[in-house]
Amino acid sequence: MKLRPNCKYAMLVPTSIGARITPVNGQPVHSSDLFKLQATSAETNVASISSFLGFPVKVLTNFVKGSPIAAYIKANLRSRNMEYEGPEVDQGDPWGYRHQFNIADSGFGLRGPRVHNDRAGEVGRTLNVKDFDLDRIFGEEGVQVMHLSGLIGALSEDTGNFCLELARAAKKQGTRISFDLNYRASFWKGREKELLKIFTEIASASDILIGNEEDFQLCLGVKGPEAGGKDVAAQIDGFKAMIESVKEAFPDASVFATTLREVVSVNEHLWGAIMLAGNHWEVVRPNPIRVLDRIGGGDGFVGGMLYGILKGWSPEKWVQFGWASGALATTFETDYAQPADEEMVWNIWQGNARVKR
């Protein structure tokens, strides 16, 4: 995939970033009194692979003015080598704006994870195109790949329009667009017609489309295999047929990808991936991986795949590095992988867990 040269940023992500609190030692939320705090968003999870491995990354978001959580988030983004840009929004009264909270039990053994999203008053819902100079960002500074998420597109009427305008501006300047559909039923309730129109236009402008069987069917109306099947390896042909249908509906995109996950227990998954690049299939059949915390594994896959594209590797390596980056993410307590170097990721792909001295 040919990328735009001479850009200041390899990757740009718009996001609504918040805080995640997780009980220690895999305990449930309701029986815990000790929690770990981290900054989190699906989009920065994706960008972390590139930022930790040396590519310049920029984040577009909103912050609550004077909030200690906002200060914590900014420090976290700096620690991940990410630049950020966005307005400082007045909190208003005590019932005004704030950063979202994600309250997550990572589960253990046969006790599955439970995640509660507390997004009341979320400042990210106010993301508005008027607060950003798109001519400067995409024209003067330049971006090679912009990664959009359906989570942001569906947050509010403002964020849907924001993502549309970003896609239009990126397309105009030759920036490649990656779109992970990320369907959430609670976001779409009562807004199906509105969001279908927005998602269809963004998908039509995209170069890379990512989603699972539920995402493609419910966001774009493309028929696919039943969600949540037990034997995902047996459904590979069904996933391929779904992706072929997506390609027919959105012919301007050149890369289509989905992950394959079968849960044996909380701490053991079968993990695979399918990617269609041009007319060539790349399939990683599900392999067993050990899981510390599953949240962020799919984002890690996308981040690794996009890193391979930015590096100019062959498509075979895109999906391999994506698979391994997703597996790496599940070994961290954070939602995002923190690779020390490429070798750490490739060792996972090669099944090499030997000590490095």
C-alpha positions in Angstrom: 0.0 0.0 0.0 1.5 3.3 -1.1 1.6 5.9 1.6 1.8 9.7 1.4 5.4 10.8 1.8 6.9 13.7 3.8 4.3 13.7 6.6 4.9 14.9 10.1 2.7 12.1 11.6 2.6 8.4 10.7 -0.7 8.0 12.5 -3.5 10.1 13.8 -6.4 9.0 16.0 -9.4 10.9 17.2 -10.6 9.6 20.5 -12.5 10.1 23.7 -10.0 9.0 26.3 -11.0 8.3 29.9 -9.9 6.3 32.9 -10.2 2.6 33.6 -10.2 1.1 37.1 -9.6 -2.6 37.5 -9.4 -4.7 40.7 -6.0 -6.3 41.4 -5.3 -10.0 41.2 -8.2 -10.7 38.8 -10.9 -10.1 41.5 -14.5 -9.1 40.8 -15.5 -5.4 41.2 -18.2 -6.0 43.8 -15.9 -7.7 46.2 -12.8 -5.5 45.8 -11.5 -2.4 47.6 -8.2 -2.0 45.8 -8.2 -0.9 42.2 -5.5 0.0 39.6 -6.1 3.2 37.6 -5.1 3.6 33.9 -5.8 5.9 31.0 -7.7 4.1 28.2 -9.4 4.4 24.8 -9.7 1.9 22.0 -8.1 4.3 19.5 -5.0 5.1 21.6 -4.7 1.3 22.2 -4.3 0.9 18.4 -1.8 3.8 18.1 0.4 2.5 20.9 2.0 -0.1 18.8 3.3 2.5 16.4 4.2 5.1 19.1 6.1 2.6 21.3 8.0 1.4 18.2 9.1 4.9 17.2 6.5 6.3 14.7 5.2 9.8 15.4 1.5 9.7 16.5 -1.0 12.4 17.2 -4.2 12.2 19.2 -7.2 14.5 18.7 -9.4 14.7 21.8 -11.2 16.9 24.3 -10.1 17.5 27.9 -12.0 18.8 31.0 -10.3 22.1 32.0 -8.6 21.8 35.4 -9.4 18.2 35.9 -6.8 16.0 37.7 -8.0 13.1 35.5 -7.2 15.2 32.4 -3.8 15.9 33.8 -3.3 12.2 34.4 -4.4 11.3 30.8 -2.0 13.9 29.3 0.9 12.5 31.3 0.0 9.0 30.1 -0.1 10.0 26.5 3.3 11.7 26.8 4.7 8.5 28.4 3.4 6.6 25.3 5.3 9.1 23.0 2.0 10.6 21.7 1.3 14.2 20.9 -2.2 15.4 21.6 -4.3 18.3 20.5 -7.8 19.4 21.6 -9.8 22.1 23.5 -10.0 22.5 27.2 -13.8 22.3 28.0 -15.1 23.9 31.2 -16.5 21.4 33.5 -19.4 23.6 34.5 -21.1 22.7 37.7 -20.4 19.5 39.6 -22.9 17.7 37.3 -21.1 18.9 34.2 -18.5 17.4 32.0 -16.0 14.7 32.9 -13.8 12.0 31.4 -15.5 8.6 31.1 -14.9 5.8 33.5 -14.5 2.2 32.5 -14.9 -0.2 35.5 -13.5 -3.5 34.5 -13.3 -7.0 36.1 -10.8 -8.9 34.0 -12.2 -12.3 35.2 -10.3 -15.5 36.0 -10.6 -19.1 35.0 -14.3 -19.9 34.3 -15.5 -16.6 35.8 -15.9 -14.3 32.8 -14.9 -10.6 32.6 -17.5 -8.0 33.4 -17.1 -4.4 32.1 -19.3 -1.5 33.2 -19.0 1.7 31.2 -19.9 4.9 33.1 -20.1 7.6 30.4 -22.5 10.1 31.8 -21.3 13.7 31.1 -18.5 12.4 28.9 -16.5 15.3 27.5 -15.6 13.3 24.4 -19.2 13.5 23.2 -18.6 17.2 22.4 -15.8 16.6 19.9 -16.5 19.1 17.1 -14.8 19.7 13.8 -14.8 23.5 14.5 -12.2 23.0 17.2 -9.5 21.6 14.9 -7.7 23.1 11.9 -8.0 20.2 9.4 -6.2 22.1 6.7 -3.2 22.4 8.9 -3.3 18.9 10.3 -3.8 17.0 7.0 -2.4 19.6 4.6 0.5 21.4 6.1 1.6 18.8 8.7 0.5 15.7 6.9 -0.7 12.3 8.1 0.1 8.9 6.5 -2.7 6.9 8.2 -5.7 8.0 10.2 -7.4 5.4 12.3 -11.1 5.9 13.0 -13.3 3.9 15.3 -17.0 3.4 15.3 -17.0 4.0 19.0 -16.2 7.7 18.4 -18.5 7.9 15.3 -21.5 6.7 17.3 -20.9 8.7 20.6 -23.1 11.7 19.6 -24.4 13.7 16.7 -21.3 16.0 17.0 -18.8 13.1 17.0 -20.5 11.4 14.0 -20.1 14.6 12.0 -16.6 15.1 13.4 -15.5 11.7 12.0 -17.2 12.3 8.7 -15.3 15.6 8.3 -12.0 14.0 9.3 -12.6 11.3 6.7 -13.4 13.9 4.0 -10.3 16.0 4.8 -8.0 13.0 5.0 -9.2 11.6 1.7 -8.7 15.0 0.0 -5.1 15.1 1.2 -4.2 11.5 0.3 -4.1 10.2 3.9 -4.9 6.5 4.1 -8.0 5.8 6.3 -8.4 2.8 8.6 -11.9 2.3 10.0 -12.6 -0.2 12.8 -16.4 -0.5 13.0 -16.6 -1.4 16.7 -20.4 -1.8 16.9 -22.0 -1.1 20.3 -25.8 -1.8 20.6 -26.3 0.8 23.4 -24.8 3.5 21.2 -27.0 2.6 18.2 -30.3 2.2 20.0 -32.8 4.6 18.3 -30.2 6.0 15.9 -29.9 3.1 13.5 -30.9 5.1 10.3 -28.7 8.0 11.2 -25.6 6.0 12.0 -26.0 3.6 9.1 -25.7 6.6 6.8 -22.6 8.0 8.6 -20.8 4.6 8.8 -21.6 3.9 5.1 -20.0 7.2 4.0 -16.9 6.7 6.2 -16.5 3.1 5.0 -16.8 4.3 1.4 -13.9 6.7 1.9 -11.8 4.1 3.8 -8.8 2.2 2.5 -8.8 -0.4 5.4 -11.9 -1.9 6.9 -11.8 -3.9 10.2 -14.6 -5.6 12.0 -16.0 -8.9 13.4 -19.0 -10.7 12.1 -21.4 -8.5 14.3 -19.7 -5.3 13.2 -20.1 -5.8 9.5 -23.6 -7.0 9.7 -25.0 -4.4 12.1 -23.0 -1.4 11.0 -23.0 -1.9 7.3 -25.8 -4.4 6.7 -23.5 -7.1 5.2 -24.6 -10.7 5.8 -22.1 -12.8 7.7 -21.7 -15.8 10.0 -23.5 -16.0 13.3 -21.8 -14.0 16.1 -20.3 -15.9 19.0 -19.8 -19.3 17.3 -17.9 -21.9 19.4 -15.6 -23.3 16.7 -14.2 -20.3 14.9 -11.8 -22.3 12.8 -14.8 -24.1 11.2 -16.3 -20.7 10.3 -13.3 -19.4 8.3 -15.1 -19.9 4.9 -18.1 -18.0 6.3 -15.9 -15.1 7.3 -14.2 -15.1 3.9 -17.6 -14.9 2.2 -18.6 -12.0 4.5 -15.4 -10.1 3.6 -16.0 -10.7 -0.1 -19.5 -9.2 0.3 -18.0 -6.2 2.1 -15.4 -5.8 -0.7 -18.2 -5.8 -3.3 -20.1 -3.2 -1.4 -17.0 -1.0 -0.7 -14.7 -1.5 -3.7 -12.5 1.5 -3.0 -11.1 -0.2 0.1 -8.1 -2.5 -0.5 -7.6 -4.2 2.9 -10.2 -6.0 5.0 -9.5 -7.8 8.3 -11.2 -9.5 11.2 -9.9 -11.3 14.2 -10.9 -14.9 15.3 -11.3 -15.6 19.0 -12.6 -18.7 20.7 -12.6 -18.6 24.5 -11.5 -21.8 26.3 -11.3 -20.0 29.6 -10.6 -16.4 30.7 -6.9 -17.2 30.7 -6.7 -19.4 27.5 -8.0 -18.3 24.1 -7.7 -19.6 20.6 -6.6 -16.5 18.6 -6.5 -16.1 14.9 -7.0 -13.6 12.1 -8.2 -13.2 8.5 -7.1 -10.5 6.1 -7.8 -9.8 2.5 -5.3 -7.5 0.9 -6.1 -6.8 -2.8 -7.1 -10.3 -4.0 -4.8 -12.2 -1.7 -6.0 -13.9 1.5 -3.8 -14.1 4.6 -5.2 -16.4 7.3 -3.7 -17.2 10.8 -5.7 -20.2 12.0 -6.6 -20.0 15.7 -3.8 -20.9 18.0 -3.8 -21.1 21.8 -2.6 -18.1 23.7 -2.3 -17.4 27.5 -4.3 -14.4 28.6 -3.7 -12.1 31.5 -6.4 -9.5 30.5 -8.3 -9.8 27.2 -9.3 -6.2 26.9 -7.3 -4.5 24.1 -6.3 -7.6 22.2 -8.4 -6.7 19.1 -6.9 -3.2 19.2 -3.4 -4.6 19.4 -4.1 -6.7 16.3 -5.2 -3.5 14.4 -2.2 -1.6 15.7 0.2 -4.2 14.7 -1.3 -4.6 11.2 -1.2 -0.8 10.7 2.4 -0.7 11.9 3.3 -3.3 9.3 1.6 -1.2 6.6 3.6 1.9 7.8 6.8 -0.1 7.7 6.2 -1.0 4.0 6.2 -4.8 4.7 4.5 -7.4 2.7 0.8 -8.2 3.5 1.8 -11.6 5.0 3.8 -9.7 7.6 1.0 -7.2 8.3 -1.3 -10.0 9.6 1.5 -11.8 11.4 2.6 -8.8 13.3 -1.0 -7.9 14.0 -1.8 -11.3 15.4 1.4 -11.2 17.6 0.7 -7.6 18.7 -2.8 -8.6 19.8 -1.5 -11.6 21.7 1.1 -9.3 23.3 -1.6 -6.9 24.4 -3.3 -9.7 26.4 -0.2 -10.2 28.5 -0.3 -6.6 29.9 -2.5 -5.2 32.7 -2.9 -2.1 30.5 -5.5 -2.1 27.7 -2.6 -1.5 25.3 0.6 -3.4 24.4 3.9 -1.8 25.2 6.4 -3.5 22.9 10.0 -2.8 23.8 11.0 -3.5 20.2 10.0 -5.4 17.1 11.8 -8.5 18.3 9.5 -8.8 21.3 6.5 -9.0 18.9 8.2 -11.3 16.4 9.2 -13.7 19.2 5.5 -14.1 20.0 4.7 -14.9 16.4 7.6 -17.5 16.4 6.5 -19.0 19.7 9.8 -18.1 21.2 9.3 -17.5 25.0 12.9 -18.1 25.9 14.7 -15.7 28.2 16.6 -12.9 26.6 19.8 -11.9 28.4 
